[in-house]
Amino acid sequence: MKTMGMSDLTLVSPRHFPHEEATARASGAEDILQAARVFGSLAEAIADCHYVAGASARPRTIGWPTMTPRECAARLSQESAEGIVAVVFGPEKAGLTNEALDLCHTLVTIPTAPEFSSLNLAMAVQVLCYELRVRETEAGQAVEQQRDAPLASAGELERFYVHLEQVLTASGFLDADNPRYLMRRLRRLFLRAEPDRNEINILRGILASLDPRPPHESRAAGSVPPREALDADAEYDGGESR
């Protein structure tokens, strides 16, 4: 990370940290370890991020939007102009779980020879860091059109998914005993759509208006009344609130 000019390291439930072996392996980059933040869950670690890429080589039953490291670096560079972005790597042996990828906007896979595709964690991190460094130093980058409003953060999206699952369950559309498969597909749909903060508030307002539960139950479960949902955040216009 330090070789490629990066310093923001976040660790999720590390087995041992801090640890003298980690410091020894840092080989002069101890400052990155000392500044690393530690969280108990991935959801907490990326709650303030509005675009998250998950790195994995494992094939998935449900198709995730997939990018190469170069494509991912370009997208992360673009999205970083609007807020915090992150690349998530799984454990060395098992990689990212489907539950972890549920929290990511895209899957990034390093193309390798199919007959020998093994990369350890350090190699994978270096490839992504290199592509990000190349992207940062390229001259003549195209100026991307500014969004009408910032993309919804991972935390805002997660609250929306909880609200959506509650309403779908209460309406009888979702099987409360087996919601995982359908909710995973719905997550993929909304992540592809990349809703901004205002759009998520509108969607939550719609959910609140359609919620079949009594108002006191829906509010207790974290639902948002329609008008409050639309007014929860000031409209965003060119970086200024109004």
Secondary structure, DSSP 8 states (H G I E B T S, - for coil): -TTTT----EEES-SS-S-HHHHHHHTT-HHHHHH-EEESSHHHHTTTEEEEEEE--S--SS---EE-HHHHHHHHHHHTTTSEEEEEE--TTT---HHHHTT-SEEE-----TTS----HHHHHHHHHHHHHHHHH-SS-------SS-B--HHHHHHHHHHHHHHHHHHTSS-TTS-HHHHHHHHHHHHHH--BHHHHHHHHHHHHHH--S-HHHHHHTT---HHHHHHSS--EETTEE-
